[in-house]
């Protein structure tokens, strides 16, 4: 009986969400596929103009890639470079780098900004440097952006017997070159954390903080110039005691002094200590950022010369307009940003790859003079690729040079990795029609045709396994009485279990029946299709 009510609640929530009228839409530019099952293609992504041609490019990591093309215990990983151009991104890489040692490309990377001052953005990545099957420590490798890329890194910084993660800082010391932070822990003591800052590629990184024996990590990330003084600023989360964080904003300065700071909280005890820059979402000339979270709230600060510790905007998780329960579970942090509708205001995208039992979901919040906390566009995975951690990694860039930033969302694995499928990346085109609104879009791949007219009712739902059939009522006014429609049933892995045409008689009657023979208990998706387009879908629970 308890299972029955849980399934009933799930279906009720889905039905409520699917009744919201959709207005915003981003068309699919391209779909990019990994090489073999289990490769975790798309586990990490970054956008940057790596070759300096004026178009943003997409760099994708495949964590479990190896030269055999079969998932195994030895996986050096691989990087794929997809060049932007007038036609946008293609699905064939223009350049690749294959790892040469175990887990060489199997962790984190970021757009480091222009670290050498040549006007081209550079790539920072966690990198294995010992050429044995099972490496014992990681390094930070810098691949400088250039018109002709190369397979070997330009700089490598190694701290023996540690694991390290790079993060973008911006130009915090005002020398005209981007700086990099990297944090990590000592392999001999899992809870001994540290953070370094690398401001000059010709010199060694400087140790900023060491946590000693505290059980919470140190996090340092760039947020842009929040106070308009010409120096980029950074957000620091460091141990306050054995279980809580001290979170503060460090203002950039020429001497890299830590004394000029703003305490945001010293009692942060749950959620994630991350930060993500948001660009300038209210276009007031000051950088904005999303900082620590205390579930179910994420906090946003607007930049200002009189910035204080009180957040200016609160995003609520588990809200009525989306199903995301955490923005910090994706490898690239809370958010990515860019101007997706070309209105001069930065917009931002958050995602939760575990939303709806690993189905994944992403949301777009549009910037404006009066930024609000209501999501303006919800992205769900396409119907043929459900439960693959949609939105695990995300990147924003203008891949076709049309003045509108585009969005890439990855699906690197199936659920918790128990089954091995090939990773995918969906790239959506920015457009001028995106507008601030309170409605959501439930199907980003196939643009809905008057969604309010394609309504269905399925009952009984939830349905006992002893029932022999479901009845589906076609309630919308858009169904042509002599049209060509089919229904399809998918399981939680996105596998098509059943497909049949809806007859002319059934269309005129406004209903049809679905046999449940050979359909076991579980959660299913029933869709109504017109040729290749999904018109409407509804979840069905059989208990």
N, C-alpha and C positions, 0 to 999 in steps of 0.2 A: 504493500500500500504506500509506503514511503517513496518508493521508486516512482509510483504512479504520479504522486503530487509533484515530485521534482521534474518529471517529464512535462507535466501539465504547465508548470510555471515557465519552463523553457519555451514551450510553444507559444504561450501567451505573450511573453516578452518579444519573441521574434515577430509575431503578428502585429503587435503594437508598432514595432520599429518599421516594418515594411509598409505601414499605412501612411507614413510621412511622404508628402509630395516632394519630388526631386526637381531642382531647377538647375543647379550648377553641373557642369560636365567637362571632363578632360578626356579627349580622344586618345586612343592607344597609338603611340608612334611606332613601337616595335616590341617584339618579344625576343629575348636572348636566352639561349639554352646552354646548359653545361654539357660536358662530354660523356659522362657515364653515371650510372646509378650509384648514389652514395658519395659523389664528389663534393657535395656541399658548395656548389658553384653559387656565388652571391652571398657567402657568409659575411663578407665585408665589401664595401664599395666607397669610392670617393669620386667627387667631380672636381675637375680643374682643367685649365688650358695648359696641358702638359707639354704640347709641342709648339706652343706660342703662335698658333695660326689665327687667333681671334675667335675660335669656336671652343666651347667647353667640351672636354672629353670625359669618358667614364672609365674608371679603372676598377676591375672586379677581381676578387680573390676567390680561388677554389681551394678550400682547405685540405681536402683529402685526395687531391689529384696525385696520380703517379703515372709513370710512363707506360705501365702495363695496360692501363685502361680498365682495371678491375680493382675494386675496393680491397685494400689490404692493410697490414700492420705498419708498413713503411709508406709514408706519404710526405713528400717534400713540398707539395703545394704548387700553385701556379698563379701568375698574374696575367690578366687579359686587358689590353688597352683598346678601347673602342673610340675611334676618332670622330669628333663632331664635324659637321659640314653643312652646306646649304640644304641637303636632304635629311638632315638629322642623323641619328645613330643608325648604323646597320647592325646586323646580327652576326657579322664576321669580324673578329679582332684585327686591327691593323698591326699589332705588335704583341708578342707574348714573352714572358720570362718564366722559364721552368726552374723550380727549386732544385738545388744540387745536394741538399742534405736533409735529413729527417726534420720535418716541421719547419723548414726554412721560411715558407710563406703559409703559415697556418694560424695566424693570430691577428694583430691589430695593425691598422694603418690610418693615416690622416693626411689631409692637405696641409702641408706645413707652411704654406705661404711662400713668399720669395725670400729664401734664406741667404742667397748669395748676391742679391741686389742686381740681377741681370734683367729684371722685368718679367720673368717667367716663374710660375709657381712650381714648387718642388714637392716630392712625395717622401713622407717619413713612414717607416714600417718596422714592426718587430721582426727580427731577423736572426736566424741560427747561423753561427759562424764556424762551428766545428764540423768537419766533413766525416762524421761517423754516423752510424745508423740511428743512434739515439743520443741527441744532443743533451748537454748538461747545463747550458746557459743560453741566454738570448742577448742580442745586441739591438741597437737602434741603427738602421741603415737609412741613408739619405740618397735618393735618386733625384739628381737635379733635372728639372725640366729643360728640354732642348728640342730643337727641330728634328734631330736624328737621335732617337733614344738608344740606350745601350743596356745590355743585360747585367752588367756589374754595377754595384752601387758606387757613388762618388765618395761617400764618407761612411765610416762605420765606427760607432762608439760602443765599446764592450765593457761591461762591468761583470767580472767573473762570478759565476754561480748565483745569478739573479734572473728574475723574469721581469721584463719591462714593457711599458705601454706608452706610446707617444701621444701627445695632445697638442693641438694648435694653441699658440699664445698670442699671435699678432706681434706688433712691434712695441714691446713694453718699455724699451729703453730709448726709443726715438732716434735710432741710428740709421733709419731708412731700410732696414732689413728685418724680416720676420724672425721671431724667436720661437723656440720649441721647448716644451716641458716633457719630461718622461718620468713616469712613476713606476714603482714595482716593489718587489719583495725579495728577500734573500731565500734561496732554496733550502738553506740549512735551518731557517727559522721562518715558517710560513707567515707568521704574524709580525715580522719586523719589516716595516715599510719605509720607503724613502721617496724623495722627489728631487730631480735635477732640473736645471734650466740651462739650455744651450743657446747662447746669444751670438756666438761667433764660431763659424765652422773651422776657423784656423786655430782655435783654442779649445781646451778641454771644457766640458760642461761643469757647472758649479753646483755642488750639493746645496739645496735650499733647506730641506728639512729631513729629519730622520725620526721615525716614530718610536724607536726603541722596542719595547715589548708590548706596546698597545695592540689591541685586537681589532682595531679599525684602521683602514687604509688612509693614505693621504691622497687627495685629488687636487690638481691644479689645472685650470683650463682658461683659455682666453675668452673675453666677452666683448671686445671692441673698446672704443673710446667712450666710456659712459658719462664722463664729465666734461668733454669737449676741450681738454687741455693739450691735445696733440699727441698724447701718449696712450697707447692701448692699455687696457686694464685687465686684471685676471681675478678669478674666483678661486678661493682656497678653502678646502674642507680638510681639517686636520684634527687629530685626537685631542679632546678636551679632558677625557679620563678614559677608563678602560672600556666604556660602552657608549659614549656619546661624542658628537662632533662639535668642533668649533668652526663655524662657517663665517668667512669674512671676504670682503672685497678689497683687493690690493690695487692701489692706484699706481699706474706706471710712472716711472721717472728715470732720469738719465743715470742715476747711481744704483738703480735696482734696489733701493732701500725698502724694507718691509714695514717701516714705521708709519708710512702714510696709508692708512687702511680704514675701512668701515666695518665694524662688527655687525653681522646680520643675525646670528644666533649663537649661543653657546650651550644649547640644550637639545640639539637635534639628535634624536635617538632611533628613528626608524626611517624606512624608505631608502632612497639612494642619495649619495652625496655628490652627484654629478652636476654639471652645468652645460648649457648650450647657448651660444650667442644667437640672437634673433635678428641681427641687422638693426635697421631702424623701422620698426613696425608702425610707428605713428608719425614718421617723417618730420621730426622736430630737430634733426641734426645731431642727436645723441644716440649712441648704441644702446640697445635693450637686451635683456637676457632672461632665461628661465633657470632658476636655481633649485635649491633643495626642495624635497617634497616631504610632507607629512600626510600620509594617506588619509583621506582620498583627495588631497589637494596638491597641486603643483603651483608654485609661486613665480610670478613674473615681475621684474622691475623695469620701469622706464628710465632711461638715462636722463640726467639732469645735473645742473651745477649745485643743486641743493638735495642731492640724493640722500635718502635715509634708509633705515633698516626695514621699514614697513613696505611690504609688497604692494604694487599698484594694481595687479590683476591676479585673480585666482582661477585656475583651471580645475574643474572637478572631474575626477575619475568616476567610472561606474555611473555615468549620468544618463539622462533619458534620451539624449541625442546621439550617443555612441556606446559601444560595448567594450571600450578599452579600459583595462584595470590598472595598467602601469605603463608609463612612458620610458622607464629606465631599463627595460629588459633587452632592448635592442643594443647591438654592439657599438653603434655610433652615437649613443647618448639619447637625450630627451628629444631633440628636434634638429631639423635642417631647415634652412631658410633661403629665400630668394624672392624676386618679384615675379610671380607666376601670371599676373594679369596685366603687367606693364603700366600700372597706375602711379608708379613712383613710391609706393609703400611696400616695404618688405613683408612677405607672408611667411608662415612657417607650417611645417608638417611634423606631426608626432605619430607614433605607431606603437602597437602592442602585438608582437608576433604570436603571443599565446592567447589572445582574445578568442572567445568562443571555441574553447578546447583546441588550441593550436591552429585554428583556421586563420587567425590573424586579421588585423584591421588597421587602417591608417586614417588620419583626419587632417584636413587643411583648414587653418585659421587665416583669414585674410586680414592684412593690415589696413589701417585707415586712420582718419583724424580721431575717431572715438573707437578704439579697438575694444572688442568685447570678447567674452569667454565662450561664446557659442560657436561650435564647429560649423564651418560653412560648406564642407564637402566631405563625405565619408567614403572611403575606398574599401571595398571588399574584394577578395580574390575571385577570379573568373570561375564559372560553374564547373569547368573541367579540371580545376586544380585547387581543390579544397583541402584544408588541414595540412598546409605546407609552410606554416610560419610566415605568412604574407606580411611584409613590412619588417622582416628581421633586420635588414639593412636598407638604408634610404640615402638618396643623393639628389641634389637640385643643381641644375646648371642650364644654360642656354645652349643646347646641343645643335640647334639649326640656325642660330644667329638671327632669329626673327624679332628679338627684343623681348620675348616672353620666356622666362625660365621654365624648364621642363622638370619632371619628377620621375625618378627611377625607384622602384620598390622591388625587393628580392624575396624569393621563396626558396631558401637553400635546402630545406630538409622536410621530411614528413613527420609531423607531430613531434615527439621527443627523440626522434632519430631511430626508433625501433624498426622502421622499414626504410629501405634505401631506394630513393628515387633521384632523378637528375634535377639539379637546381634550375630555377628559371628567374628571369628578371623582366618585369613589365615597365615600360617607359611610356609616360603620359605627356602629352603636349600641353604647354601653357597656352592660354588664350585670353583675349580682352573681355570676353563675356562673363568671366568669373566675377561674381558680385557678392557683397556682404549680405548674408541671409541667414535665416534660422532653420532652413530645411536641409535635409541630407540626401545624398545620392547613393542608392543601394546597388548600382550596377555600373561600374566605371568602364567596362570593356564594351558592352553592347549598349549604346545610348537608348534609354527607355523611350518608347513611343507613347506619349500621353499616359504615364504610369497610373494616373488616377482612374483610367478606363479599363485597365487590365487587372481586374480584381477577381480573386477566386476564393472559395470557401471549401475546406476539406474536412470531412467528418466521417466517423468519429475521429477525434484527434485531441489527446492521445488515444491510441487504438489498442485494444487487447489483442494478443497474439491469436486468440480464438476467433476473431473476426475474419471473414473470408474476403471482404472487399471494402474499399473506400469509395465514398461518393464525392465527386468534385463538381461544385456549382460554378459556372462561368457568370460572374456577377457584373463585369464591366460592360460598358456600352460599345467598346471598340471592336468586339468580335464580329467579323463579317459572317453572316449566316451561311455563306457558300465559300468561306475561306479555307485555306490549307494550313492546318495546325496539327501539332503532335504534342504528346506529353512524354516526359522522361523521368525516370527515377534513378537517383544516384545514392550510393552509400557514403559513409564518412570519409572514405579515401578518394572520393571523386570518381569512382568507377561506375559506369553506366550499367544498370541492372536490367532496365526495361525501357522500351520505347514503342509506342503505338500511335497510329493516326487517330485523330478525333473525327468521327464521321459527320457528314452533313446533317443527319438526323439528330445526333447528339448536340451539334451546334445550335440547331433550331430549338431543341428542347432546353438548351441552356445548362446541360449537365451531362456527366458521363461517369462510369464506374470503373474502378481499377481493381483487378484481382490481386489478392495478396498471397497467392500460391507461391511457395518457395521463397517468400520474403521473411527472414527470421526477425527476432526482436532487435531493436536498435533505433538510431536516429537516421532519417532519410531526408532527401530533398526532392520534391516533385516540382518540375518546371513545365511551363507552357511555352512552346516554341513556334515561331513562324519562320520556316526554312532554317537558317543558321542562327537566328536571333532569339535570345531568351527574353520573353515578354514579361513574365512574372514567375516568382518562385515562392515556395512555402515549405517550411520544415514540418516533418511528420514524425511522431514518436510512436513506436510499437513496443509495448511492454509485455 
